[in-house]
Structure formats: structure tokens, C-alpha cells
Amino acid sequence: MHRYRFVLYRPLQFLPVLFGISLITFVLVRMIPGDPARVILGTKATPAAIAKIRAQYGLDEPIWLQYFYFLRNLAQGEMGKSILYKIDVLKLIVTRIEPTLMLVVTSVVLSVVIAVPMAAIAARRRGRLPDHAVRLVSTMGIGFPPFWLGLMLMILFSVKLDLLPVSGYGQGFGEKLAHLALPSLTVALSLSAVVARSLRAAMVEGLKSDVATAARARGMPENVVFWRHVLPNALVPTINLLAVNTGWLIGGTVVVESVFALPGMGQLLVRAIFSRDYMVVQGVAMVFACATVLVNFLADIATVAADPRVKL
């Protein structure tokens, strides 16, 4: 159990990271041109009305004092009140978590389902046509922008074939999965390209390893050697790769949610930026940061559990 000692002190190391993210987000969001009060009231608002809104939300205070209030509220489990939606930011975020969480989970599952067979085919036929085809497809997947890929999938499966919904989220579980099919596929195609390349390289090394050679010497069939010894060892670095790409995945959901009109946190963040809703931007950024930190923490635990040789 000494290999899991990092579980005790690793969360303390995340606190400076989250503090830095909160500070950077707080400063950057206030550098966006425009006044939230004027955005809400319109161009014909009187100076008195603007001053009243600014005082109501503490925007007339010095910036260092606003940041102090933000940290104080955060320590108390609060994120302030939305200027645009007129409700607590935390309550607003809770209503938008489900679509984003479902999108991330389904995208990761789809990317693994796509990447593992691709990597296995390429590694076992290294240097041949299937290997070149997989490497070409993965390179194209990395190069395609998510918004363009989403639009192409929308045109094909929704407009031309009329198989899947164009936008929205739906009501029941089955309807929600149908609405998530295209957004999840859009994210998964880009992510699986990265995972497949990394997994292929790890599998190629695994096929040449001493473990695989010893297994062949004991008379094991090649299929058994690959699936029992090569694949499990190749998945260890893939776990870390998926965790590292969590930030990119979250950023991808922001774009994809806007393309497919999913009522998730990404769409909420985009609207909050355009409306200068500082509290919502800060709240969503902190939730994304905490999610990224948590996923990396869980990936570390999974890596140690999968490979006894790893010590963190």
C-alpha cells in the first residue's frame, strides 16, 4: 500500500494550481473590453442605472478587493450571482453539468473503442498497408478542426441521411444519447487519432519486449501474446495520455456544444463571455480546472494500480 502514499499529499499540491488558475481567470476576464452593466442595460442606459448595477454586483470595488470577495465566497462553497441569469452561479452550473459530463464520458468511451482496434491493426501489421492507412487516418483526424468535423457529420447524418438529430439534448435517456451521438463522435474522432498513434507505438515496443519473447518461447500463440501481455502494458501510457488530453477535451466540448446547441457548460461559458458575466466565467473555469485536476489524479491512481512498477 506504500505505492498509494501520494493519495494523501497529492491533493495539497493541487491547491496552488487551482489558486493560480483562479487568479489568471479573474484577471483575464476583466481584460475583456466592455462593461457588464452596459451590456445588460443597453447602449441607452443612464449613468445612474449603470452605477447602480455596478454597485449591486461589487464591480465598483478595487479589483484586488473583488478577487478577495471571490476567494472568500469560493471557500464558503459559493461562486457569486450571475449578472445575466440573476441566480447563484453554482446553481446555474449544476443545471448545465449533465450534458457536458455525458458528452465527455461518451466521447472518451467512443475514442477508446475506435483507437484500440486501429492501434492493434497497425501494430500487428507494422510497415504494411493497414499500418500506413491507420497512420494516415490518424494524422487526418488530428488535423481536422472539431467545428468543421462537426458540421460535416451534421450534414451527412442529419441533413442527407436524416438518421440523427441536428441539435439540442432531448428528454429521455435514449433521446439524450441520440442527440449526443454526433457531438460525441466529433470529439472522439479527434481524440482517438491521438490515442491511436500513442497506443500503436506502445504496442510495437511491446511486441519486441522480453515479456513477449518469453511468452512466445513458452509456446503461446501470437494472439494470446498480444492480448494478454502486449495490450495491457501498452494501455498504461495511454491512461496518462487520456488524462493529459482532458484539458483539450474540455476545450473541445466548448466548441462542439456551440456547434450542436447542447445546453452544457461550454455553451454557458461562451454566452457568459459575450455578455461579460464575470461570475459565470469564473465559476465555469474553476469547475473545468477542478475536473481536469481530478481526472489527472484518478489517472495517477489507475496507473499505479495497473503497473506495480510505477511509484509516484
N, C-alpha and C positions, 0 to 999 in steps of 0.2 A: 504493500500500500504506500510505501515511501515514494513511489513514482508519481503519486497523486498529491504530493505536498503542495504543488503550485496552485491547487484549487483554493488553498487558504489565503495566499498572499496575492494571487493574480488580480482579484477584483480591486485591491488597493492601488495597483498600478494603473488601472483604468481611470481612476478619478482625475489625475492630471490631464489625461487625454480628453475626457468629457468637459473639463473646465476650459481647456484651450479651444475646443470646438464651440462651446457656448460663447466665449469671448469673441472669436473670429466671426461667428454668425451674427452676433449682436452688432458688431461694428460694421460689417459689410452690408447688412440690411438697411442700416441708416445712411449708407452712402448712395442708396438708390435715389435718383432725382425724383422730386415730388413730395408733397405734404399729404399725409394720410387724411387729415381733416378736410383739406380742399378736395381730395379725390372723392370723399363721401358726400360733401355738401354741394359740390359742383363749382364751376367757374364763377358763378354769380353770387357766391356766398359772401356775407359781410364779414369784416374783420372781427367783429364781436362774436359772431357764431363760430368762426374758426378758432378763436381764442378759447371759447367755452369747451369745444370738443378737445382741444389740446390739453386743457387743464383737467378735463374729465378722465383722460387716459394717461395723465402724467407725462405727456410729450413736451410740456413746457419746462420740465426739470432739467438740470445738467445731465449730460449723457452718462457720467460716472454714477450719478445717483439713480438713474433709470436702470443701469446694469445691476446696482446693488439691490434694488427692489426686485429685479428679475431673479437674481440668485436666491434672495430670501423667499420669494414665492415658490421657486423650484425646490428648495429644501423642505418646504411645507407641503409638497405634492401638488402645487398649483402652477399654472402657466399663464395667468392673467386672463383678460377678457378680450374676445375678438372685437375689433372695431367694425368689421363688416357684418358679421353674423349676430352680434350682440349677445353671445353666450360664452360660457367658460371655454377656453381653448381645449382643455383636457377632455371635456365632454364632447366637443366637436370632433376631436381626433378619434375618440373611441367609436364614434359613428362611422368613421371612414377607414378603420383598421382592417375590417374583414375583407373587402375587395382586394386591397393591396397584399395582405397576408396570403390570401388564396392564390393571387397571381404569382407571388414569389414561390410558394410551395409547388404549385403545378408546373411552373417554369423549370425549377430545379429537377423535379422528377422527370419531366419530358427531356431535359438536356442530358440526364444520365442515361435514359432509355435510348436516346439517339446516339450518344457518344460512345458507349461501351461496345456495341456491335461494330460501329465504324472503326474504332481503335483496334478491336480484336481482328477484324478482317485485314486491316492494313499491316498490323504487326506480324501476323502469321503468313502473309504473302508479301513480305518486305521486298521492295525493288521491282515488283511485278505490277501489272496493270491495275489491280484493285487498290494497291497501296498508293499509286500515283493518283488514282481517281479520288480516293478519300482525302489525300493531302490537298488536291485541287479544290474539292468541295469545301473543306475546312477553311482554306485561305479565302475563298469567296464569301463564306459565312462571316468571317471576321471583317471583311471589307465593306459589306452592305450596311448602311445606316439603319438602325431599328425603325425609324419613322417611314423610310422608303419601303423596307421589307414589309411592314405592317400594312401599308397602303396596297402593295402588290397582292398580298394574301387576301386582303379585303375585296379587291376587285375580282380575284379568281374564285374564292369560295363563297362570297356573299352576293356579288353582283352577277357574275357569269353563271356559276353553278347553283346559286341560291340554296346552299347547304347549311350555312351558319349565320347567326345574327351579325349585323354590321356593328352595332354599338350597344351600350347600356350594360346592365348587370343582371336583370331578371329577378324573379321572386323565389321559387322553389330551388332545391339543391340541383336537380337536373337542369333546370333552366339557367342557373348560375354557371354550371360547368359548360353549357353550350355557349354562353356569352364569353366565357374565359378561354375558349379553345383557341381562337385566333390570336388574342394578346399573348397567351402563354406560348404558343408556337413561335410567335415573333421573337420573344425574348430567348426561348430555348434554342432556336436555330443559331443565334449569335453566340450564346454561351456554350453550346455543345461543340462548336467549332474550336474554341479554345481548349475545352476539356479533352476533346478527341486527340488533338495534337500532343498534349502533355501525356495523356494515357498511352498513346501509341509509343512514344519514346520510352516510357517506363516499361511497357510490355516487351519492347525489343531488347532492352537491357536485361529484363527478367528471363527471357528465352536463352540468353547467353550466360546466365549466372551459374554459380556452382550448385545451387539448390536444384535447378532444372536439370543440370548434367547428372547429378547424383540420382535424381528420380528416374531419368532415362536408363541409367546403369542398372537400376533395380528392376527394369523391365516394364515400367509404367508406360501405357500408351501415350502418345503425344497429346491427345485431347485431355486426358487426366492430368498430365503435367501442366498444361496451360491453365485449365480452370481451377485446379486445386492449389498450385504453387505460384504460377506467374501472375494471374489476375489479382489474388488477394494482396500480394506485395505491391503491385502496381497501383492499387486503389489508395494506398496510404498517402503518397504525394498528391493524389487527386483530391482528397478531402481538404488538404490545405489550400489547393488551388481554388476550389469552390468557395472556401471561406474568404480568401483574398479578393475574389471577384464579387463578394457580397455588395461592396460599395458600388461597383459598376452595375450590378444587377438592380440595386435600388434606384440608381440614376436612370437605368433603362426603363424602369416602371413609370417614372415621371413622364417620359416621352410617350410611352405606349399607352398609358392611361389617358393622355390628352388626345391621342390619335383615335382610340376606340371609345372615348367618352365614358370611361369607367369611373364611378364616383368614389375613388380611393384617395389615399393621402397624396399621391403625386399630382392629381388634378387639383386637390385642395391647395397644395403648395404653389402651383402655377397661378391660380386665381389670387391667392394671398399676395404674391409678389406684385402682380399687376395692380392690385388695389392698395398696395402699401400697408397691408395688415401685418404690422411688425410682430405682434404677439403670436399669430398663427405661424408665420415663417419660422420664428424662433422655436416654437413648440414642435413643429413637424421636423425641423432639423435635429432637435435633440432626440426625438423618437427614432429617427433614422440612425443617428450616431449610436444610441444605446443598442439598437437592433444589430448594427454592424459589430459592435464590441461583443455582444452576447454570442453571435454566431461564431466569431473567431475563438471565443472562449470554449464553446461547445466543440468546435473543430479540434482544438488542442486536446480536450479530453478524449475525443474519438480517436485521435492519432495515437495517443499513449495506450489506449485500450486495444487498438488494432495491431500495434507493433511494440512488443515488450522492450525492444532495444532503445526506444525513444525515451529520453528523460528531459523534462522541461523545468 
